[in-house]
Amino acid sequence: MASAHASPYSCPVRAFVPAAPASAPSTAATAKSAAILGGQPSALDLIRQQQSGLDAAAEQAPAAFPALHRSLAIAGACQLNLASIEVPTITPSSPVRTGSGTAVVRPIVAAGASADNFLGSARVRIRRTPFTDDWQRVSSQELSGGRVNRLLGAGGTVSTETLSQVNRWANQRIEYADDNTTYGARDYWATAEETLAIGRGDCEDYAILKYQILQALGFDESQMYLTLARDLVRNADHAVLIVRVGQQHYLLDNATDVLLPANISYDYRATMSFNSESAWLHGYAQRPGAQPRQIAYRSDSAVSSALVTGLNR
């Protein structure tokens, strides 16, 4: 974990180990987003509060992973603009619907492993999020196969070896920098070409670059997910790329050059994912014997002033 003297905007090298089931965020810790919002929780924080009433998905037996360390220290902060969020209504027995002014009911999902699950959670489709326009803009852009071959020095097959190569190459090629430094904006999702041209990016820019490289190499777009998650160790938001090859999902993360199977959560609590087919909220298993909790709030009051939240790393 970061030292007591570390800046909340820094991203120190740390061990990457499986995390215990998530618990409710500590009220004593002041999140970066809360500081930006003057103490009022952001919309993404409110979504996460629905998760705090439920246990993480049933614990799966973790593989014997060694402690992993990022080869390059990262500094800076990713930031997300939440001004236009549409809060979904989710119940265990009804389809997801979106719209302003609705209550939030955290999705209740069955415990146990599934080939469709990753990071210790299940997914519930939603139609629109505050990041939909950003995602559609960047995911619609493509890199040519020839350009990718020149970048990597050779082509690649749809395999875990290619995933590992792309993850390591992007992490080592791109310098971490926040959007304020790079684009003079609180939040900007860059295309792969933009990130390559400037040689810098924040966490979602790394993930988008990897997505577009893998797309050019023939990976199925419907099996790749840009995932926004909470880093429970650092109490910070983050973005990663999840890719399914065969029956296994893999985690591509700018925090480590090592390709990891994504069947367990490590120290991340997934919140929202995007790919070519849809957007999703992530759900977690209900406590045994517990009743589903509904936490309602008016989106016009809770969301209108939710301008930004931090995505660190």
LOMI-822787 format. One record per residue (C-alpha): x, y, z. Coordinates in steps of 0.02 Angstrom, whole numbers, plus 50000, padded with zeros to 5 digits. Layout:
<segus>
XYZ;...
</segus>
This chain:
<segus>
500005000050000;500545017949977;501535025750117;500785038350235;501755051950147;501185047549971;500145060049875;498345054749840;498745058449658;500235046749650;500285028849590;501695019849681;502345002749634;501494989849743;501264971249759;499834964249655;498984950649758;497214943549772;496094954149883;494904948950020;493034951349988;492594969749977;491904979250123;491054996050131;492235010750100;492905018650258;492065034950301;493675040950381;494585040850216;494255055950106;494175050849923;494895062149791;493195063549708;492395069149872;493695082749890;493345088849713;491475088649744;491595098049909;491075082850012;489575077749906;489745060049836;489935058449648;488705048249545;489975034149527;490205034249716;488315032649735;488305017649620;489675009749724;488695012749883;487395000549817;488754987449810;489284990249991;487704981850057;488144965649971;489584953549987;490804950949846;490414936049736;490674919049815;492514916749846;493404906149719;494964896749764;496374908149706;497834901249610;499544902749688;500024919449612;501684927049662;501744945249716;501834955349556;502634972249537;502414985149401;504064987549310;503795006249288;503145018149422;501595027749369;501085044849431;499605056049399;497715054549405;496375049049283;494775059149294;493015055149236;491625067549198;489985061649276;488885076649238;487705067249120;487535050649213;485865041649196;485525031349352;484835013849313;483465004549404;483924986249428;482894972849515;483194954149527;481574950449431;481424964549304;482454970349156;483634984949176;482945001849128;483765018749131;483175036549157;483385051449270;482565052449441;482455033549467;482985023049615;484485011749612;484304993449662;485944984249663;485894968949548;485824952549645;486774938849555;486944920449585;488514915049676;489734903949586;490884904449439;490304907449261;491234908549097;490434925749072;491024932849238;492644941549279;493474950749425;492364941349547;490744948949483;489314946449360;488674959249236;486954966949205;486654975849040;486214994249038;485825005148889;486755021048926;488065028149046;488925045049062;490375037548966;489395030248820;489815044248699;491665043448744;491685024648723;490775025048555;491965038248490;493575029148534;492965011448499;492405016348324;494185021048277;495355007848209;497195004948185;497734996148026;498524979048037;500064985647947;500274999648073;500144987648218;501394975748139;502624990048122;502344995348302;502554977948375;503894972248253;502804957648196;501004952048188;500164941448319;498914927348333;497354927148441;498234919848592;498764923548770;500534926248706;499914940748601;498924947848747;500484947448854;501534955548718;500284969648689;500044972948874;501914974048905;502254984248748;500934997548786;501444999048969;503255001848923;502965012648769;501715025148842;502155037148983;500835039949116;500095057549119;498415064349174;497215072749054;497495090049128;499335088649085;499095080748914;497495088548846;497105102848965;495465094349011;494785085849167;494345070349070;494715065048892;494675047548819;496015047048685;496015035948532;497485024448504;498175035948368;498095050848486;498975041448625;500315034948507;500605052148433;500865060648600;501645045748690;500675048948851;499015044048927;498055039549083;497285023049136;495845022249012;497005027948872;498125012848903;496605001448898;495915009448739;497615008148653;497724989648695;495924987148636;496264994948466;497914985648443;497074968948482;495614973448370;496834976048226;497634959148264;495974950248244;495334948648422;493434948048437;492774965148491;491324956848583;492574947748695;493524963348751;492914974748891;493484991748950;493134990149137;493045003949268;493444997349441;493845002349618;495594998449681;495194992949858;497004993349916;497315011249861;495515017449881;495565024349705;494675022049539;495505013649392;495215007149214;495824990749139;495544979948986;494784962649004;494964950448858;494224933248840;495234919848749;494394902848743;493494900248909;494614911849010;494604930749037;496264939749058;496714956249140;497784968949046;498274982449169;499484996949159;499904993149342;500804977049294;501674970049141;501114952449190;499564945449104;498384939049239;496864927549228;495354938249274;494304924749359;494624932549530;494524950649585;496294953349649;496124970449733;494844977449610;492954979349628;492234981149453;490894994449433;490534996749247;491104988849083;490944992748897;491204983348735;490544982848557;488884975448612;488344984748768;488754993048932;488594983949098;488464986949284;489344973849390;488384964149522;488904954249675;488154939849773;486914943649912;487364939350091;486554922950145;484834926850218;484974945450181;483594955150096;483994965749943;484264983749991;483564998049890;484445014549904;483485028149816;484025045749775;483485059049654;484675060049509;484365078549481;485035082849654;486335069149671;487015070049495;486865087849433;488365093649534;489345077549512;490585084749390;492085073349407;492795058749499;494605053049501;495275037949412;497005035749487;498375026749390;
</segus>
